Amino acid sequence: MIEAFAPAKINLTLHVTGQRADGYHLVDSLVAFADVGDRISLRPSAALSLQVTGPEAAGVPVDDSNLALKAARFFGAGGGAIALEKNLPAAAGIGGGSSDAAAVLRAFSDMTGREIPAGASALGADVPVCLRAGAVRMAGIGDLLSPVPPLPPLWCVLVNPRLVVATPDVFRALAQKANPPMPEAIPAFATAPALGAWLKGQRNDLEHTAIRLQPRIAVVLNTLATLPGAMLHRMSGSGATCFALFADDAAARAAATRLSHEFPGWWVRAAALS
């Protein structure tokens, strides 16, 4: 059996810098990955199949609309029994489906010894960055990836108030689609507070639009702002998952415990980022 981890993707920044004639939006984003996520296991099988379990499995399709199966077919797999343990909420702005697809591609590559085919962006704009599964700068329509200095030790609390936000709806409602990119060079940061201070000067250009569509996102952000030790609070991707950054693990875990008690209906996780 082959196992692969599908980590949550966190957009520490998300600058929308334009829109192409074909409708695709251009972005400039500093992406990190959390040590929480879904898990894939793959066993040899004559037929291709998908089983979904886990706390977030409800409503997840097991037919060809699931990116995990699409990834297997993209790889050219003739068979394989895929088991997906779903721990990340769907449509949450943390790349769950794309990370699942990337994990499936890695699993089939490990099982067969074949390289992952080029053109994984055909599965979705976030799949190439999820194949990296580490801190990277993502630009263009998600297809232009460039290295960044390693992040300092960094922790976060991830919160989703159980809202589904459709990415196309947020981009469609975005009024200003040509915004400044990040600085040309992302510097190296020796400490988490130094990174947090720099991130405060950056943006998620989808945040205000997502709040307009789902006002409860503002409640989450306002709550994160009150957490002791939180250096920064922001929405990830197109929402509705938001995060607060911390300089140490203990503060992040204490914050997650507090939020879980105060808001038992929310999905809350403490995580390390890299």
Secondary structure, DSSP 8 states (H G I E B T S, - for coil): -EEEEEEEEEES-BEEEEE-TTS-EEEEEEEEEEEEEEEEEEE--SSEEEEEESTT-TT---STTSHHHHHHHHHT-S-EEEEEE--S-SSSSS-HHHHHHHHHHHHHHHHH-----S-GGGG-TTHHHHHH-SSEEEEETTTEEE------SEEEEEEE-S----HHHHHHH-S--------SS----SSHHHHHHHHTTS-BTTHHHHHHH-THHHHHHHHHTTSTT--EEEE-TTSS-EEEEESSHHHHHHHHHHHHHH-TTSEEEEEEE-
